[in-house]
Amino acid sequence: MKQNLLRALGAFALCSAASVMPAQTAAPSDSFRFPPADLMNIGVYYYPEAWPASQWSRDMANIKKLGMEFVHMGEFAWAFMEPTEGNFDFAWLDKNIELAAAQGLKVVLCTPTPAPPIWLTEKHPEVLMIDAAGRTQVHGTRQHATWSSEVYRACVAKIVNELGRRYGQDKRVWGWQLDNELTHYGKEPDFSEPSQKKFQAWLQKKYGTIDALNRDWGNAFWSQMYQRFDQVRLPNEKEFVAQFNPHQMLDSQRWFAEETADYLRFQADILRKYCGHTQWITTNHIHNFSAVNPALNTHDFDVVSWTLYPVHGNANRGPLGFRLGDSATLTFAADFMRSLNGQAGIMELQPGQVNWGEVNPQPYPGAVHLWIMRAFAAGSKFVCTYRYRQPLSGAEMYHYGLVGPDGITPTTGGEQYAQAARELVQLRAAATPGAPLPPAYAARRTAILYSYEVRWDIDNHKQNKAWDTYEHLLKYHRALTRAGAPIDVITEDKDFSAYPFLIAPAYQLVDAPLVARWKTYVENGGHLILTCRTGQKDRRGHLWEGPWAAPILDLIGAKIKSYDTLPAPNVGHVSVGEQSHTWATWADLLEPSNGTTAIANYTDQLYAGGVAATTRQLGKGSVTYIGVDSQDGELEAQLVRGEFSRAGVTTENFPDGFAVAFRDGLWIATNFTANPMAAPIPAQAKILFGTATVPIAGVTVWR
């Protein structure tokens, strides 16, 4: 223990010595970093430390030849930047920045903190994370250190300070990525003592007294009472005989997300003291990794970015989903990330076939180009692909790059990135940056309300193992896309009144102020859709001491008498007009009040004829409650179109997987379906590229 303390103090002394920094500069406008006329930039990851120095110049020239506009370097290079403790070598990076600039390429640099060098973990083994089985992780992969360790943070501070001091005012450096995909790769959270102690300190700060924690965690159940905060451990299912305490689990998820956000903020604050806002700062979140909440760093980053691999063996949707990916998954991430602070981009987009899926198929011809242009349609400021060269060794040898193993010949993905780069030049000449949404399109503008805490709480108590919270969200996103609506996926801090329509899918944790905001939104003319599982609990995750979902009953104008969920292979049926839909995972049985209209009914099971969905007028707006989760999303699509129709708003009725979006004066149609699709192009429109009939994996853009 004494030895560990001395190590920590020594590391802090080194960190303090490196922390004398210049004052922060003033933030410029967003257009300084992302000029509207650029629309979107395309770039690529490059790992010069992995290739002979004699090939660097050739590679940079070929990156430029493919039409790339920026190059991303350094995220795993700590062992090359600091080969031994306190001895730094940036000559190789200086040379590559020089070569990139000579080609007119902007540079994105990374903090190398996901891959600590062997000298660090050998000298400070206490920084290694411990998994749920109690095993200490070892050197030989990546992200095996815990960012809850103050010793590790001190070492991180040293290298980030050195990078900031050297490159923070370098005009060739466009921006920074912090770390890489903060996840611990499925082993979240870390169970080491630094994490345990930080969790305990977080709980003490939140609750103040152990009595308050026992109350909010319901610890009277099963005699789970604690006497001191230091008795509480991070919940580890491998250590539990029976079910875990869901309130303890929810708080541990909150802590892990906040701890991760704090680690990123810690790095951003160091860099900011050198670069101010003259260089932008971000990290690459994983688009659907629910343990890390990007919203917690909204104000720390200039731009929000994420990682996206649409095809890695997952079936996705439709007969070609395993080759095309899922349009809704890609666009939901874009609509959420963009809504956080208005600036978003994909930092890591698949270049072709990958190696780390359970099955690794070839993407459909044109699919890579399709993903790039769908990202463009969703408002991305940049798209960057991992990686330029397919590696000759290591864990990802079978992972495509823009060029193949020879380091020269473009892959199919490389050709599609080059195609997109050429098209962007054409679009810049034709676009009208900042053009307002056409009126009919703007009338459908909808926000989907999304909360990580709500998602955690539902997933901790699914009630049916087939329930999928994320898929439930995507059903409404798909329904809106099919209706031709522009979508933002927003958090509670945003202004609801900016949207004619608002959907809160399965919004389980509520309080009186949120319900009051919903009511005011509707009374002032908004159209609100709530769905099953909404309002069942308070923010602590407790059921209400009253009727089921008590806080929302007056708002929806109905009682929720009970709910049902069916074991496979059983399904239930629900009718909307003459259409019938199947469900299995959740069904609320509703009892409408006077003035509330039933719009869907159950046609079988023991409550045949019962009400599944309702709508009512309230003030100038309306509230619709959809109490059932369908199997294929067709019920949700029909009911969403019905909501638009009752509001007097016309809609499209696109097939699932076909999307049409408007950006900067341009219309972009993308086809993720298994059939060619006719684009809704007016007679007077000018097609910029593509055809009126959009082929499979095709893109058409018109003005």
C-alpha positions in Angstrom: 0.0 0.0 0.0 2.8 2.4 0.9 4.6 1.6 -2.3 1.4 2.3 -4.4 1.0 5.6 -2.5 4.5 6.7 -3.3 4.0 5.8 -7.0 0.8 7.9 -7.1 2.5 10.9 -5.5 5.4 10.6 -7.9 3.1 10.5 -10.8 1.1 13.5 -9.6 4.4 15.4 -9.2 5.3 14.7 -12.8 1.8 15.7 -13.9 1.9 19.0 -11.9 5.3 19.9 -13.4 3.8 19.4 -16.9 0.6 21.4 -16.2 1.8 25.0 -16.6 -0.1 26.0 -19.7 -1.0 29.1 -21.6 -4.4 30.8 -21.2 -7.3 29.4 -23.2 -8.2 31.3 -26.3 -11.7 32.5 -27.2 -14.0 30.2 -29.1 -14.6 31.0 -32.8 -17.8 30.4 -34.6 -18.6 26.9 -35.7 -18.0 27.9 -39.3 -14.3 28.4 -38.4 -14.0 24.7 -37.9 -16.6 23.5 -40.4 -17.2 26.1 -43.1 -20.8 25.6 -44.4 -19.6 25.7 -48.0 -17.5 22.5 -47.3 -20.8 20.6 -46.6 -18.8 17.5 -45.4 -15.2 16.5 -45.4 -13.9 12.9 -46.0 -10.8 11.5 -44.3 -9.0 8.3 -43.3 -7.0 6.8 -40.5 -3.3 6.3 -41.1 -0.8 4.5 -38.8 2.7 5.7 -39.9 4.2 3.9 -36.9 3.2 0.6 -38.4 4.9 1.2 -41.8 8.4 1.9 -43.1 9.4 5.5 -43.2 10.3 5.1 -46.8 6.6 4.6 -47.6 5.1 7.5 -45.7 5.5 10.0 -48.6 4.0 7.6 -51.1 1.1 6.8 -48.8 0.2 10.5 -48.1 0.3 11.2 -51.9 -2.1 8.2 -52.5 -4.4 9.4 -49.7 -4.7 12.7 -51.5 -5.1 11.0 -54.9 -8.1 9.1 -53.6 -9.7 12.5 -52.7 -9.3 12.4 -49.0 -9.2 15.8 -47.3 -7.9 14.9 -43.8 -5.8 12.2 -42.2 -6.2 10.8 -38.7 -3.1 9.7 -36.7 -1.8 8.7 -33.3 -4.6 7.0 -31.3 -2.7 3.8 -30.3 0.9 5.2 -30.6 1.8 5.8 -26.9 4.7 3.3 -27.1 6.1 5.4 -30.0 5.4 8.8 -28.5 6.9 7.9 -25.1 9.0 4.8 -25.6 10.4 5.0 -22.1 9.0 6.9 -19.2 9.5 10.6 -19.6 11.4 10.3 -22.9 9.3 11.6 -25.8 9.8 11.0 -29.5 7.6 13.0 -31.9 10.0 13.2 -34.8 8.1 10.5 -36.7 4.8 12.3 -36.1 6.3 15.7 -37.0 7.4 14.2 -40.4 3.9 12.8 -41.2 2.2 16.0 -40.3 4.6 17.7 -42.6 3.9 15.2 -45.4 0.2 15.5 -44.9 0.3 19.3 -45.1 2.4 19.2 -48.2 -0.5 17.3 -49.8 -3.1 19.8 -48.6 -4.4 17.3 -46.1 -5.8 18.5 -42.7 -4.6 16.5 -39.7 -6.7 15.0 -36.8 -4.4 13.9 -33.9 -5.4 11.5 -31.2 -4.5 11.1 -27.6 -2.9 7.6 -27.4 -4.4 6.7 -24.1 -6.4 3.5 -25.1 -3.1 1.6 -25.4 -0.7 2.1 -22.5 2.9 1.0 -23.1 4.4 -2.0 -21.4 6.7 0.1 -19.2 3.7 1.8 -17.7 1.7 -1.2 -16.7 4.8 -3.1 -15.6 5.8 -0.2 -13.3 2.2 0.5 -12.2 0.3 -2.8 -12.2 -2.3 -1.2 -10.0 -3.7 0.7 -13.1 -4.8 -2.6 -14.8 -8.5 -3.2 -14.8 -10.2 -6.2 -13.2 -13.0 -8.0 -15.0 -16.2 -9.5 -13.5 -14.5 -12.8 -12.9 -11.8 -11.1 -10.8 -9.1 -11.5 -13.4 -6.5 -8.8 -13.8 -6.1 -7.8 -17.4 -2.6 -7.8 -18.9 -0.6 -6.2 -21.6 -1.1 -7.5 -25.1 -4.3 -5.9 -26.4 -5.8 -2.4 -25.8 -7.9 -0.6 -23.2 -6.7 -2.8 -20.3 -6.1 0.1 -17.9 -8.8 1.7 -15.7 -9.4 5.4 -16.1 -10.6 5.4 -12.5 -7.0 5.0 -11.3 -5.4 8.4 -10.3 -2.0 6.9 -11.1 -3.2 6.1 -14.6 -4.7 9.6 -15.0 -1.4 11.2 -13.9 0.4 9.2 -16.6 -2.3 10.2 -19.1 -1.9 13.9 -18.1 1.8 13.8 -18.9 1.4 12.5 -22.5 -1.6 14.7 -23.2 0.3 17.8 -21.9 3.2 16.9 -24.2 0.9 16.6 -27.2 -0.9 19.8 -26.4 2.3 21.8 -25.9 3.7 20.6 -29.2 0.7 20.7 -31.5 -1.9 22.9 -29.7 -1.1 25.9 -31.8 -0.1 24.0 -35.0 -2.2 25.4 -37.8 -1.8 22.1 -39.7 -3.7 20.3 -37.0 -7.5 20.6 -37.6 -8.8 18.7 -34.5 -8.3 16.1 -31.8 -9.9 12.8 -31.0 -9.6 11.7 -27.3 -8.8 8.1 -26.6 -10.8 5.5 -28.6 -14.3 4.0 -28.1 -14.4 4.3 -24.3 -15.9 0.9 -23.5 -13.5 -1.6 -21.9 -14.8 -3.7 -24.8 -17.8 -5.3 -23.2 -16.2 -5.6 -19.7 -17.8 -2.5 -18.3 -17.4 -1.5 -15.6 -14.0 -2.2 -14.3 -14.1 -3.9 -10.9 -10.7 -2.8 -9.6 -10.3 -1.1 -6.2 -9.9 2.4 -7.8 -13.3 1.9 -9.4 -14.9 0.5 -6.3 -13.7 3.5 -4.2 -14.8 6.0 -6.8 -18.3 4.4 -6.9 -18.5 4.5 -3.1 -17.5 8.2 -3.1 -20.0 9.0 -5.8 -22.8 7.3 -3.7 -21.8 9.2 -0.6 -21.9 12.5 -2.5 -25.3 11.6 -4.0 -27.0 10.3 -0.9 -25.3 11.9 2.0 -26.3 9.3 4.5 -26.4 5.5 4.3 -30.0 5.6 5.4 -30.9 7.6 2.3 -29.2 5.0 0.1 -31.0 2.1 1.9 -34.3 3.9 1.3 -33.8 4.7 -2.4 -32.4 1.2 -3.1 -35.3 -0.5 -1.3 -32.8 -2.4 0.8 -35.4 -3.5 3.2 -36.2 -6.2 0.6 -34.1 -9.3 1.3 -32.5 -7.6 4.2 -29.9 -5.9 2.0 -29.3 -3.0 4.4 -25.9 -1.4 4.5 -24.3 0.3 7.5 -21.5 2.2 5.7 -20.7 3.4 2.2 -17.5 1.4 2.1 -19.5 -1.8 2.3 -21.1 -1.2 -1.0 -19.6 -2.8 -4.1 -20.2 -2.4 -7.8 -22.9 -4.9 -8.7 -21.3 -7.9 -10.3 -23.8 -10.6 -11.5 -21.1 -13.3 -11.3 -21.1 -12.7 -7.5 -24.8 -12.8 -7.0 -26.8 -15.9 -6.0 -30.1 -14.4 -7.0 -31.4 -11.4 -8.9 -29.4 -8.2 -8.5 -30.9 -5.1 -6.9 -32.1 -3.0 -9.9 -31.6 0.3 -8.0 -28.0 -0.5 -7.2 -27.5 -1.5 -10.8 -29.1 1.7 -12.1 -26.8 3.8 -9.9 -23.8 1.8 -11.0 -24.7 2.5 -14.6 -25.1 6.2 -13.9 -21.7 6.2 -12.1 -19.9 4.4 -14.9 -21.3 6.8 -17.6 -20.3 9.9 -15.4 -16.9 8.5 -14.7 -16.3 7.9 -18.4 -17.5 11.4 -19.2 -15.2 12.8 -16.5 -12.2 11.0 -17.9 -12.9 12.5 -21.3 -13.4 15.9 -19.8 -10.1 15.6 -17.9 -8.3 15.1 -21.2 -10.2 17.8 -23.0 -9.5 20.3 -20.3 -5.7 19.7 -20.7 -5.8 20.2 -24.5 -8.1 23.2 -24.3 -5.5 25.1 -22.3 -3.2 24.8 -25.3 -5.5 25.0 -28.3 -8.5 26.8 -27.0 -11.1 26.4 -29.7 -8.9 27.0 -32.6 -8.7 23.2 -33.0 -11.8 21.1 -32.3 -12.0 18.3 -29.8 -14.1 15.1 -29.9 -14.0 11.4 -29.1 -15.4 8.5 -31.2 -18.3 7.0 -29.3 -19.7 3.6 -30.3 -23.1 4.4 -31.8 -25.1 1.9 -29.9 -23.0 1.2 -26.8 -25.5 2.1 -24.1 -23.1 2.1 -21.1 -21.4 5.3 -22.2 -23.7 8.4 -22.6 -22.4 10.9 -25.1 -24.9 13.5 -23.8 -22.7 13.9 -20.7 -19.9 15.5 -22.7 -22.1 17.8 -24.8 -20.5 20.9 -23.6 -16.9 19.5 -23.5 -16.6 18.8 -27.2 -16.8 21.1 -30.3 -18.2 18.3 -32.3 -19.7 14.9 -31.4 -18.5 11.9 -33.3 -19.0 8.2 -33.3 -18.0 4.8 -34.8 -20.2 2.9 -37.2 -19.8 -0.6 -38.7 -23.1 -1.4 -40.5 -22.1 -4.8 -41.8 -20.3 -7.3 -39.5 -22.4 -10.5 -39.7 -25.5 -9.2 -38.1 -28.7 -10.0 -40.0 -30.1 -6.5 -39.7 -33.4 -6.2 -41.7 -34.5 -7.7 -44.9 -32.9 -10.3 -47.2 -29.9 -8.1 -47.9 -29.5 -6.6 -44.5 -26.3 -8.6 -43.8 -24.7 -6.8 -46.8 -26.4 -3.4 -46.7 -26.8 -2.8 -43.0 -29.8 -0.9 -41.5 -30.6 2.7 -42.6 -32.4 3.3 -39.3 -29.4 2.3 -37.1 -27.1 4.6 -39.0 -29.5 7.5 -39.1 -30.7 7.2 -35.5 -27.1 7.6 -34.3 -26.7 10.7 -36.6 -29.9 12.3 -35.5 -29.0 11.8 -31.8 -25.3 12.9 -32.0 -26.1 15.9 -34.2 -28.8 17.1 -31.8 -26.4 17.2 -28.8 -24.6 20.4 -29.9 -25.4 20.8 -33.6 -22.0 19.6 -34.8 -21.5 15.9 -35.6 -19.6 13.5 -37.8 -18.7 9.8 -38.2 -15.1 9.4 -37.1 -14.9 5.7 -38.0 -17.0 4.3 -40.8 -16.5 0.8 -42.3 -14.4 0.7 -45.4 -15.5 -2.7 -46.6 -15.2 -6.2 -45.2 -14.1 -6.5 -41.5 -12.6 -9.3 -39.4 -14.0 -9.1 -35.9 -17.7 -10.1 -36.4 -19.0 -13.6 -35.8 -19.3 -13.8 -39.6 -17.7 -11.2 -41.9 -19.5 -11.0 -45.2 -18.6 -8.7 -48.1 -20.8 -5.6 -48.2 -23.2 -5.3 -51.2 -21.6 -3.5 -54.2 -22.1 0.2 -53.6 -22.9 -0.2 -49.9 -19.9 1.7 -48.6 -20.8 4.7 -50.9 -24.4 4.3 -49.7 -23.3 4.7 -46.0 -21.2 7.8 -46.7 -24.1 9.5 -48.5 -26.6 8.5 -45.9 -24.3 10.2 -43.3 -24.2 13.2 -45.6 -28.0 13.3 -45.8 -28.2 13.1 -42.0 -26.1 16.3 -41.6 -22.6 14.9 -40.8 -19.8 17.4 -40.9 -17.2 14.7 -41.7 -16.8 11.0 -42.4 -13.6 9.3 -41.7 -12.8 5.6 -42.4 -10.7 3.1 -40.5 -8.2 2.6 -42.2 -6.0 3.5 -45.2 -3.9 0.3 -45.4 -5.0 -3.2 -44.7 -2.5 -4.4 -42.1 -0.1 -7.3 -42.8 0.0 -8.4 -39.1 -1.9 -8.2 -35.9 -5.5 -8.9 -34.9 -7.1 -7.1 -37.9 -5.2 -8.5 -40.8 -8.5 -9.4 -42.6 -9.9 -5.9 -42.1 -10.2 -3.9 -45.3 -8.6 -0.5 -45.8 -8.9 1.9 -48.6 -6.0 0.0 -50.2 -5.1 -3.6 -50.0 -2.1 -5.5 -48.6 0.2 -4.1 -51.3 -0.3 -0.6 -49.9 -1.2 0.8 -53.3 -4.2 -0.9 -55.0 -7.6 0.6 -54.0 -10.1 -1.9 -52.6 -13.7 -1.8 -53.6 -14.3 0.3 -50.5 -11.4 2.6 -51.5 -13.0 3.1 -54.9 -16.3 4.0 -53.3 -14.7 6.5 -50.9 -13.0 8.1 -53.9 -16.4 8.3 -55.7 -18.0 10.0 -52.7 -15.1 12.5 -52.6 -15.6 13.4 -56.2 -19.4 13.8 -55.7 -18.9 16.1 -52.8 -16.9 18.5 -55.0 -19.9 18.5 -57.3 -22.4 19.0 -54.5 -20.5 21.9 -53.1 -21.0 23.7 -56.4 -24.7 22.9 -56.4 -25.7 23.3 -52.7 -27.2 26.2 -50.9 -25.7 26.0 -47.4 -28.2 26.6 -44.7 -31.2 26.5 -47.0 -34.4 26.3 -44.9 -36.5 23.1 -44.9 -39.3 23.1 -47.6 -42.6 23.9 -45.9 -44.3 20.5 -46.4 -41.1 18.8 -45.1 -40.7 21.1 -42.1 -44.4 20.5 -41.1 -43.5 16.9 -40.3 -40.5 17.8 -38.1 -40.4 15.4 -35.2 -38.3 14.9 -32.1 -37.8 11.5 -30.4 -37.0 11.8 -26.7 -34.2 9.6 -25.7 -32.7 8.9 -22.2 -29.8 6.5 -21.4 -31.1 6.2 -17.8 -34.5 5.2 -19.1 -32.9 2.6 -21.4 -30.8 1.2 -18.5 -33.7 0.9 -16.2 -35.9 -0.9 -18.7 -33.1 -3.3 -19.7 -32.6 -4.2 -16.1 -36.2 -5.3 -15.9 -37.2 -6.4 -19.4 -40.1 -8.7 -18.2 -39.6 -10.6 -21.5 -36.1 -11.6 -22.7 -37.2 -10.8 -26.3 -37.9 -7.1 -25.4 -35.4 -4.8 -27.1 -35.5 -1.2 -26.0 -33.3 0.0 -28.8 -35.3 -1.8 -31.4 -38.5 -0.2 -29.9 -36.9 3.2 -30.4 -36.0 2.3 -34.0 -39.5 1.3 -34.8 -40.6 4.9 -34.3 -37.6 6.2 -36.1 -38.3 4.0 -39.1 -42.0 5.0 -39.0 -41.0 8.7 -39.2 -38.5 8.1 -42.0 -41.1 6.2 -44.0 -43.5 9.2 -43.5 -40.8 11.5 -44.9 -40.2 13.4 -41.7 -37.0 15.2 -40.6 -36.0 13.8 -37.2 -34.0 14.9 -34.2 -33.3 12.5 -31.4 -33.2 14.8 -28.3 -32.5 14.7 -24.6 -34.8 16.3 -22.0 -32.9 19.6 -21.8 -33.9 20.5 -25.3 -36.9 22.8 -26.2 -39.9 20.6 -27.1 -41.8 23.6 -28.6 -39.4 23.6 -31.6 -41.1 20.5 -32.9 -44.7 20.1 -34.2 -44.5 16.4 -33.2 -42.8 14.7 -30.2 -42.5 11.0 -29.5 -41.3 9.6 -26.2 -40.9 5.8 -26.7 -41.0 3.6 -23.6 -40.1 6.6 -21.4 -40.2 4.7 -18.1 -38.7 7.1 -15.6 -40.6 10.4 -15.2 -41.3 13.1 -12.6 -43.9 15.8 -12.2 -41.9 18.5 -14.0 -41.4 16.4 -17.1 -45.1 15.4 -17.3 -46.0 19.1 -16.8 -43.7 20.0 -19.7 -45.4 17.4 -21.9 -48.8 18.8 -21.0 -47.8 22.4 -21.7 -46.3 21.3 -25.0 -49.6 19.7 -26.1 -51.8 22.6 -24.8 -49.7 25.0 -26.9 -50.3 23.0 -30.1 -47.8 20.1 -30.0 -48.7 16.6 -31.0 -47.3 14.1 -28.5 -47.0 10.3 -28.8 -46.2 8.2 -25.7 -45.7 4.5 -25.9 -45.9 1.4 -23.8 -43.8 1.3 -20.6 -43.9 5.1 -20.2 -44.4 6.7 -16.8 -44.3 3.5 -14.8 -41.6 4.6 -12.4 -40.1 7.6 -10.7 -36.5 8.7 -11.3 -35.2 6.3 -8.6 -36.7 3.4 -10.5 -39.5 2.9 -8.0 -43.1 2.1 -9.0 -45.7 4.7 -8.0 -47.7 4.2 -4.9 -50.9 4.5 -6.8 -52.5 3.5 -10.1 -50.2 2.0 -12.7 -48.2 4.8 -14.5 -50.1 7.3 -12.3 -48.4 10.6 -13.4 -49.4 10.2 -17.1 -53.0 9.0 -16.8 -54.6 12.4 -16.8 -52.4 13.4 -19.7 -53.3 10.4 -21.9 -57.0 10.4 -20.8 -57.0 6.7 -20.0 -56.2 4.1 -17.3 -53.7 1.3 -17.8 -55.6 -1.6 -16.3 -52.8 -4.2 -16.7 -50.2 -5.3 -19.2 -49.3 -8.6 -20.8 -46.2 -10.2 -22.4 -46.2 -13.5 -24.4 -43.8 -16.4 -24.4 -42.5 -17.6 -27.8 -43.9 -18.9 -30.1 -47.2 -17.3 -29.0 -48.2 -14.0 -30.6 -51.2 -11.7 -30.2 -53.0 -9.6 -32.7 -54.1 -6.0 -32.7 -56.2 -4.2 -35.4 -56.0 -0.6 -36.6 -58.9 -0.1 -39.0 -58.8 -3.0 -41.4 -55.1 -3.7 -40.8 -54.0 -6.4 -38.4 -50.6 -6.6 -36.7 -48.8 -9.1 -34.4 -47.1 -8.4 -31.1 -45.4 -10.5 -28.4 -43.2 -8.5 -26.0 -45.5 -5.9 -24.4 -49.2 -4.9 -24.5 -50.9 -2.4 -22.2 -54.6 -2.9 -21.7 -56.2 0.6 -21.8 -59.5 2.0 -20.5 -60.2 5.3 -22.2 -61.9 8.1 -20.4 -64.7 10.3 -21.9 -63.2 12.3 -24.7 -60.5 9.8 -25.5 -60.8 7.7 -28.7 -59.6 4.2 -29.2 -57.5 3.9 -32.4 -56.3 0.2 -32.0 -57.9 -2.9 -30.4 -56.7 -6.4 -29.4 -58.5 -9.1 -31.4 -57.5 -12.1 -29.5 -56.1 -13.4 -26.1 -58.2 -13.1 -23.0 -58.8 -9.4 -23.5 -60.1 -9.6 -27.1 -61.8 -6.3 -27.9 -59.7 -4.4 -25.4 -58.1 -1.1 -26.3 -54.4 -1.0 -27.4 -53.9 2.7 -28.4 -55.8 5.9 -27.8 -55.8 9.6 -28.8 -57.3 12.7 -27.4 -57.3 16.5 -28.0 -55.9 18.7 -25.3 -55.8 22.4 -25.7 -54.5 23.2 -29.2 -52.7 19.8 -29.5 -53.1 16.1 -29.1 -51.9 13.2 -27.0 -51.7 9.7 -28.5 -50.8 6.7 -26.4 -49.6 3.5 -28.1 -49.7 0.7 -25.6 -48.4 -2.2 -27.7 -45.0 -3.1 -29.2 -45.5 -4.8 -32.6 -43.2 -7.4 -34.0 -42.4 -5.8 -37.3 -43.0 -2.0 -36.8 -45.9 -1.9 -39.3 -48.4 -0.9 -36.5 -46.1 1.9 -35.4 -45.7 3.1 -39.0 -49.5 3.1 -39.5 -50.3 4.9 -36.2 -47.6 7.6 -36.8 -49.0 8.3 -40.2 -52.4 8.5 -38.5 -51.1 11.1 -36.1 -49.8 13.3 -38.9 -53.1 12.9 -40.8 -55.2 14.0 -37.8 -53.0 17.0 -37.5 -53.7 17.9 -41.2 -50.1 17.1 -42.3 -49.4 15.2 -45.5 -46.9 12.4 -45.4 -45.0 10.1 -47.7 -45.4 6.3 -47.4 -41.9 5.0 -48.3 -40.9 1.3 -47.9 -38.8 0.5 -44.9 -35.2 1.1 -45.8 -35.8 3.8 -48.4 -35.1 7.3 -47.2 -35.4 10.8 -48.6 -33.8 13.7 -46.8 -33.2 17.4 -47.4 -29.9 19.1 -46.7 -28.4 22.5 -47.8 -30.9 22.8 -50.7 -30.4 19.2 -51.9 -32.6 16.1 -51.8 -30.8 12.8 -51.1 -32.5 9.4 -51.7 -30.8 6.3 -50.3 -31.9 2.7 -50.9 -31.2 0.1 -48.2 -34.0 -2.2 -49.5 -33.7 -5.4 -51.6 -35.4 -3.8 -54.6 -35.0 -0.7 -56.9 -37.1 2.2 -55.7 -38.6 5.2 -57.5 -37.4 8.5 -56.1 -40.1 11.2 -55.6 -38.4 13.7 -58.0 -40.5 16.6 -59.3 -40.6 17.1 -63.0 -38.7 20.5 -62.8 -35.9 19.1 -60.6 -32.3 18.6 -61.7 -30.7 15.3 -60.9 -27.1 15.9 -59.9 -26.1 12.2 -59.8 -27.9 8.9 -59.7 -31.1 8.0 -61.5 -34.9 8.5 -61.0 -35.1 4.8 -60.1 -32.7 4.2 -57.3 -31.0 0.8 -57.5 -30.2 -1.5 -54.6 -27.5 0.3 -52.5 -28.0 3.3 -54.8 -28.0 7.0 -54.1 -29.7 9.8 -56.0 -29.3 13.5 -55.4 -31.4 16.3 -57.0 -32.0 20.0 -56.6 
